[in-house]
């Protein structure tokens, strides 16, 4: 018999630690009915570590997903990556904003494959956040395939 969850949420969200994204990410969560309905994990570069096959970050992320899934019944992982990310700038010298987006979207896809391999019953939503100003006061969020 499956254990009933005392506290449930629909999702676990992985976002970047970048302080500039906090207000707009909260707005996005409210607009998408996820505020108060998801566990939130902040990591530099969001899911970059798991897509890079960093064993420590992969272990951390998969453990957090397991806990959210088992303890809170989460059935979805949300990955939010954003433009002008310092974690990515440490590893890349992007020739264009399009190349930056393409690289991060590809990393989210790699992360999704790893997550689904470990949790076949979980869906993954990938979100690109385009900062329209350096302070993060205006951000456009886009679901990516």
N, C-alpha and C positions, 0 to 999 in steps of 0.2 A: 504494500500500500504506500503510495507516494505521500511524503510529508506535506502537510498544508503550510503555506507560507503565511506568517503573521503580518509581514510588511511586504507588499508587492510593488513592483514598478515594471514598466514595459521594456526599458532599455538601459544600456550602459553607454555612456558617452565618453569618448576620448578626444580631448582638445589640447591645443598647445597651451603652455604656461603663460604665454605672452599677455601681460597685463593690459595691453591696448585693446585686446579682443573681448575683455570681460563683459562690458556693458552691452555690446552688440550681440554677443553670444547669448546672454540672458534674454535679450529681446527675441532672438530667433527661437529659443526654447519656448518662450511664451506663445509666440505665433504658431508654433507647431505642436502645441499641447503637450510638451515634454517637461515643462517647468514643474517640479515636484513629482515627476513620474519617471525619473531616471537617476541612476547612480552616475556621478561625474568624476572622471579621472583626468588630471592635468599632467602632461608630459611634454618636455621640450620637443617640438616637431610632431606632436600627436602620435601617430603610428609609425613614424619614420624608423624607429629602432627595430620593430618587428619586421618591417619590409627589408631592412638592411641585414637581417638575420643576426642581430646582436642577441646572443643567448640570454644575457641578463634582462634586457628589456622585454624580449619575447616571453620569458618566464614570468616576469611581473605582469605583463598585459594578460596573458592567458590565465594566470591565477586570479586576477581581478574579474575577468569574464566568468570564470568558474564560480567565484563567490557570488557575483551578482545573479547569475543564472540559478544557482542552487539555493541561495538564501532569499533572494527577492523575486525569483521567477522571471527574470529578464529574458526576453526572446529576441531582442534586437541589439546589435552593436551599431552605434553611430560614430563615424570618424569625421572630425572636422579639421581640415587643413586650411591654411590661409597664406595669402601673398605676403611678401616682405618678411618671411620667417627667418629669424636669425639662426636657428638650428640648421636650416637648409643652406643658408649663406655661408656657414662654416665649411660645408663640404662642396659647394658648387659656386661657379661664377656664371650665372645665367646670362645668356646673350640677349634674352628678351623676356618680357612678362609671360608671353605664351609658352616659352620653354620652361619657365618656372612652374607654371600651372600643369603642363604636360607631365613633368617629372613627378610632381606631387600626386597627381591623379593616378599615374602608373604605380606609385608606391602604395596608394590606398588600395588599388586592385590587388597588388601582391599581398598586402595585409589581409584583405578579404579572403583570399585563397587559403592562407594559413589559419585564419579564424574558422572558416567553414570546414576545413579538414579536421580541426579539433572539436568543433561544435556544429555538427551537421544540422541540428534543429534551430540554429540561430540565423537570422537574416542580418545582413550588413547594409547600412545606408552610408553612402559616401557623400560628403558635403564639401564643396569648395567655397571659401570665403574670400572674396576680392575686396581688399581694403582700398577705399577710394581716396584716402588721405593718410598721411604718415602717422597720425595720432589714433587712427581706428575709430573715429567718430561717425564714419559712414562706411558701412560694409554691406556688400551684396552677397547673399548666400545662394548657392545653386546646387541642387542635387545632381550628382554625376553618375553615369552608368559605368 
